[in-house]
Amino acid sequence: MRDAGKDVVALLMQQHGEVRNLFDEVEQSRGDERRDAFRRLVRMLAVHETAEEEVVHPAARRAFDGGDQVVEERLAEEKEAKEQLSRLDDMDPDDPDFGPKLQKLRRDVMEHARAEERYEFTKLRRTMSAQQLASMAKAVKAAEAMAPTRPHPGVESGPANMAAGPVAALIDRTRDAVRKAMGDRG
């Protein structure tokens, strides 16, 4: 596999693996450990999708024939996943309904990741130079540093993320800091 720090496709595929591992951790833990694992999963998904929406999808639209259609399908999947994640984020992880809803989210997120890898990432690798892919990896990391840490359904495009993202990120990061300071992990 290519160096994840130098190639956007390798970086994002590595993150897809991290998401799978976080789902495992949430499913296998209980109580405060489950809450902590779920918070990390929420943050990872929110940050990862925002970076894809700001950097990867716009590049894919331009990089290959049919890019617009591929991206529109991924954005629809991302919107649905954000809505599911937002509903789960409002639930107590010990709620009996949490597990089945988490399983549905996992199936949808993993199907979405496979579609990205198959229909978007492989075409980006074929049509873009190593230098372009490396530049995109840097841009993804920069976008992730400023991304909201919670799902915001309805904000699935680069321009929407650029407009709403900084405010949402500030609110999310403030909420995260307050929860941490107060010892509230839920």
Buried (B, 14 or more C-beta within 10 A) or exposed (E): EBEBEBBBBBBBBBBBEBBBBBBEBBBEBEEEBBBBBBBBBBBBBBBBBBBBBBBBBBBBBEBBEEBEEBBEBBBEBBBBBBBBBBBBBEBEBEEEEBBEBBEEBBEBBBEBBEBBBEBBBEBBBEBBEEEBBBBBBBBBBEBBEBBBBBBBBEBBBBEBBBEBBEEBBEBBBEEBEEEEEEEEBB
